[in-house]
Amino acid sequence: MRSDVRVAIIDNAIEPEAYKPVEHWSRWLAVPWQAFRAPEGCLPARPSDFSHYILTGSEASILDREAWVESEVGFVRETFAAGASILGSCYGHQLLAFALFGPAHIGRCPSPEVGWLPIRTLVASRLLGPVGVVFAFSHHFDEVRSLPAGCTVLARSEACSVQGFGIDGRNVWGLQMHPEIDVPSARAFMRDLAARGAKSGDLDLAALETEDRDTGLITRIVSQFIHFSS
């Protein structure tokens, strides 16, 4: 196990008492980590303070960016330029694409994805494994699209053409799915959203009636992201 790893979890939750990305991610980390609340203007002082960065999901839309998002975008660019390892999930995946490639590479989903969906891995990759079909929890209304040269699209689903991407030659990845949210946590999250009258409520209730199929990708993802040495 590498001894030089320090992970920063950049928490993008708007209501962290309802959506708990730090709890979801930290349970899989067996290395030192620290969380920072981006919506409250809290980010690491310097990119070099941590070796690995996890950009979490959010209830916010990447298309409706408040001032705190612009600050995080600048920090992500600095972190990438400094050579750090970065993993973005859902909103964090979209934020990573926006920060590095610009607004042409994000947009509204033609069809939201909520629940445990089949995801086809398009190429064999260190992060997601061999070509095939995997299952993971998804919950999104926005997406990443049409990535530039220097990126490899790793996976897609029926409604989302970029379920995952990697930047060639770097330990930098974006995942539209939420592999870090296990089945009990996903069910509790969707029940709470429906009870709160969230815009996704009908979709959440429908997803709660479906089979919860989770391939368990999170173990591989964390291992390959955290312990990879270039």
Secondary structure by P-SEA (a helix, b strand, c coil): ccccbbbbbbcccccccccccccccccccccccccccccccccccccccccbbbbbbcccccccccaaaaaaaaaaaaaaaabbbbbbccaaaaaaaaaccccccbbbbccccccbbbbbbcccccccccbbbbbbbbbbccccccccccccccccccccccccccccccccccccccccccaaaaaaaaaaaaaacccaaaaaaaaaacccccccaaaaaaaaaccccc
